[in-house]
Amino acid sequence: MVGYFIQPQILGSENINTPTVTIAAPIRNRAWILPVYLQHIHTIDYPKERIELLFVVNDSNDKSFDILNKFKKENKHIYKNIRIDLYNRNTPEDKRDVNVRNNFIYDHLSKLRNYIMSKTKTDHLMYIDTDILVQPDIINNLLKHKKDIISGLIWNGHITCPEKPYLYPNIMKLNSKGYFEHIVSNQVKNAPFLSSPTIMEVDLTGAVILLSRKVYKSVKYGFHPQGEDAYFCKMAQDKGFELFCDLSVFSNHIMSPEYLREFLNETKNDCLC
């Protein structure tokens, strides 16, 4: 099991004006990736005394809660706060079945995300789903754009289309029929190699997204046949907010234990080069 990095930080007056950020995620049966996920969260290059962590464990029957509590015990003195809540709703497990998602999962996730927003008090809320491994500079890179809603980019096609996962990014546009469709472009395809900020306005995004306080206090999640993010983004636009993605802020979407093993092996080999 991957260990946790513990990096004591010295509190200084230079951080007083640094925005506070809550990093949050609903968590269910993620023991297979949580140590690696937490390692990536912990190496984010941002003052930890300005970061709160909020994890909502729901209907888990693995060691997720124990892993989170171990992390909290080892690092609670470093962060502004680490909160781990239990919110069990006896919801069927998400196995990417359309009927289960429409009848249970999207509504369930909406309630969990709305719960998180109700408990957040910081300047910004950043959702980072637990199967996403972020880069250390993600908060700084997104904050500098001064947008109320801005996401990083991930590819969701590792299972559906493993040879071309970039065909299913987490950014979408609303088409003439009122249906959200994935944005596919050379910039999206080459996102891991972009060296400078590349901002794109979108109609739908999520999974790794930074929200200002005025957004997360006024916009809610709810059921939509294309997912709870679609409901949230539509409501945000209806309230006058614009949505953006910085394509250069790319994170790895680890969609299965098999892909995690492959990713860790590739990372290890890269380090040995």
GIDAQUI-V479614 format. One record per residue. RES is the residue in one letter. PHI is phi as a letter, one per 30 degrees, with the letter a starting at -180 (999 if undefined). OMEGA is omega in degrees with one decimal (999 if undefined). Layout:
RES_PHI_OMEGA, RES_PHI_OMEGA
This chain:
M_999_-179.8, V_d_179.9, G_d_179.8, Y_c_174.3, F_d_175.5, I_c_-175.8, Q_b_178.7, P_e_179.2, Q_b_177.8, I_c_179.8, L_d_-178.8, G_b_-178.5, S_d_-178.3, E_d_-177.8, N_c_-174.7, I_d_-177.8, N_c_177.1, T_d_-178.3, P_e_173.9, T_d_-175.9, V_b_169.2, T_c_171.9, I_c_-171.4, A_b_176.1, A_a_164.7, P_d_-173.1, I_b_176.9, R_b_176.2, N_h_-178.2, R_c_-179.7, A_e_-177.5, W_d_-177.4, I_b_-173.3, L_e_179.7, P_e_179.7, V_d_176.8, Y_e_-178.5, L_d_176.5, Q_d_179.6, H_d_175.8, I_d_-174.8, H_d_-179.4, T_c_174.8, I_d_-175.7, D_d_-179.8, Y_a_-176.6, P_e_-173.9, K_d_176.9, E_d_175.6, R_c_-178.5, I_c_167.2, E_c_175.9, L_c_-179.0, L_b_-179.9, F_c_-179.3, V_c_-178.4, V_d_-175.5, N_b_173.6, D_h_179.6, S_d_174.5, N_b_175.5, D_c_-174.5, K_c_-177.0, S_e_-177.4, F_d_-179.9, D_d_179.4, I_d_179.2, L_d_179.7, N_d_176.6, K_d_177.9, F_d_179.6, K_d_-179.5, K_d_-176.9, E_d_-169.0, N_b_-175.1, K_d_179.8, H_d_-176.3, I_c_-174.5, Y_d_173.9, K_e_176.5, N_a_170.6, I_b_-177.3, R_b_177.8, I_b_-178.6, D_c_172.0, L_c_-179.6, Y_b_-177.0, N_d_-178.2, R_b_179.1, N_h_-179.0, T_c_177.1, P_e_-179.0, E_d_179.8, D_d_176.2, K_c_176.0, R_i_173.9, D_d_-174.2, V_e_-177.7, N_d_179.2, V_d_178.9, R_d_-178.2, N_d_-175.5, N_d_-173.5, F_b_-164.1, I_d_-175.5, Y_d_177.2, D_d_179.5, H_d_180.0, L_d_177.1, S_d_179.8, K_d_179.0, L_d_-178.6, R_d_175.9, N_d_176.4, Y_d_179.0, I_e_-178.8, M_d_180.0, S_d_-178.2, K_c_-176.6, T_d_-178.4, K_b_-174.9, T_d_-179.4, D_d_-178.3, H_b_171.9, L_c_178.0, M_b_172.1, Y_d_171.3, I_b_-178.5, D_e_-169.2, T_d_172.8, D_c_179.7, I_c_179.8, L_c_-172.4, V_c_176.1, Q_d_-176.5, P_e_-174.2, D_c_-170.7, I_d_-177.4, I_d_179.4, N_d_-177.6, N_d_178.9, L_d_-179.7, L_d_-173.2, K_d_179.3, H_d_177.4, K_h_177.6, K_c_176.8, D_d_178.7, I_b_177.0, I_a_-178.4, S_c_163.8, G_c_-177.2, L_c_168.4, I_b_172.6, W_c_-178.0, N_c_-172.2, G_c_-175.3, H_d_177.3, I_c_-178.2, T_d_-175.7, C_b_-172.1, P_e_179.7, E_d_179.8, K_b_-175.9, P_d_-179.1, Y_d_177.7, L_d_-178.7, Y_b_177.8, P_d_179.0, N_d_176.5, I_b_-174.7, M_b_174.6, K_c_177.3, L_d_-178.9, N_d_-174.7, S_d_179.6, K_c_179.4, G_i_-177.9, Y_c_178.4, F_d_177.2, E_b_-175.9, H_d_175.7, I_d_-179.0, V_c_-179.7, S_a_176.6, N_d_178.1, Q_d_177.3, V_d_180.0, K_d_-175.8, N_c_-176.1, A_e_-178.6, P_d_-175.7, F_c_178.8, L_d_-175.2, S_c_179.6, S_b_-178.4, P_e_-180.0, T_b_-173.8, I_d_176.5, M_b_173.8, E_d_-174.8, V_b_176.2, D_c_-178.9, L_b_173.2, T_a_-179.1, G_l_175.7, A_i_174.3, V_b_-165.5, I_b_-179.2, L_c_-177.2, L_b_173.3, S_d_-179.6, R_e_-177.1, K_d_174.5, V_d_-172.3, Y_d_174.8, K_c_-176.5, S_b_-178.1, V_c_-178.2, K_b_171.5, Y_c_178.0, G_a_-177.3, F_d_170.9, H_b_-177.8, P_d_174.6, Q_c_174.6, G_j_-177.2, E_d_177.5, D_d_179.3, A_d_177.8, Y_d_-178.0, F_d_-176.5, C_d_177.5, K_d_178.7, M_d_178.9, A_d_178.6, Q_d_178.4, D_d_178.8, K_d_174.9, G_j_178.2, F_d_174.0, E_c_-177.9, L_c_-177.4, F_b_171.6, C_b_169.8, D_c_-175.2, L_d_-178.4, S_d_177.2, V_c_-171.2, F_c_177.0, S_b_-179.7, N_d_178.0, H_c_-175.4, I_c_-166.6, M_c_-179.7, S_a_175.6, P_e_179.3, E_d_179.4, Y_d_176.9, L_d_178.8, R_d_178.4, E_d_-179.1, F_d_-178.9, L_d_177.7, N_d_178.1, E_d_179.1, T_d_179.5, K_d_-179.8, N_d_177.4, D_d_-179.0, C_d_-178.6, L_d_-177.4, C_d_999
